[in-house]
Structures are given as structure tokens and as C-alpha cells.
């Protein structure tokens, strides 16, 4: 399992968090219990199985629901 912290553009409404949460949790390989969308800091933290899903696919899912990614850290 890898841990990712994704910094997003500033989130302007709490429903934005729900959209991102749903998009990320829909991906196979993401540990659904680990997904945490932090509205106050505009960050997404999650754990994922790099053999099932790439960080690029996770970023793509966030972009598809309309949010720009500033930077991503994976450990």
C-alpha cells in the first residue's frame, strides 16, 4: 500500500469534497476507508494499491469531476 497526499486548488464548497470523495472511492485499488478529503486545506489523503491503480488514474478521476491538482506526494 502506498500513501498519497494530493494538494488541490482551493475548494470553495463542502459539496466539492463529496464529489472528490465519490470519484476517488469509485476506483478499484483505492482503500476506501483511508480516503479523507480535507476541505479546510484543500487536500486529499488516501492509501492505494499501486498494483491495481496508478496515482495518475487517481489524479485523472479528480480532474474529471472538475478539480485542478497543484501537487501530489506519494510515499
Secondary structure, 3 states (H helix, E strand, C coil): CEEEEEEECCCCCHHHHHHHHHHHHCCCCECHHHCEEECCCCEEEEEECCCCCCHHHHHHHHHHCCCCEEEEEEC
